[in-house]
């Protein structure tokens, strides 16, 4: 399974994965997989509202398989966050200034 984590310290908030669409196995195997805006919005409203947040600083998929990264660009767009995977952001229509690739060994504040 996938674990979406929301980590905050009172000043910053970061989300890993942000996979909320959860398409069924039949769609994954035989259909076209795409983000579900309705499911993403409902999950973000619940998660951010419960945490008292109005946005995120970053969305960081742990890797780029669909079951971790499918919703990443939409989540970043909806929350004002930076996205750490360039191809997902570009393919999802995210503005390039909202994409920040983090390489192994990079230190990020």
Phi, psi and omega in degrees: 000179182244139176242111173274124180245136173248117182243128178220153180235016182095339178242323183234154177220130182231141178239133171269144177061286185067042181264105184243340186295319177047062178296148180292162183301321180297317179295318180298317183282326189235351185241198178257130181261129180212155178298147175255104182303321181298313180291321179297311181299317180297316181293318179293318178303316181292309185294311182289322178297315179297329181270356180072030183251152173249001178183182180234155174273324182206150170242124186233096174294137182289335167197172193262023170291151185304325184283006172236329194241354186308317186266001189305311182295321179293316179298316178298316180298314183291333187252356182077014186277160166280152176242138186265004181236107189300309184298324177294319180293313180297313180295330179272003177082015180286139177301140184299330179289350178264007181249128177223109180282130178248121181264160178304130179092350178291145174252129184231132176263000000 
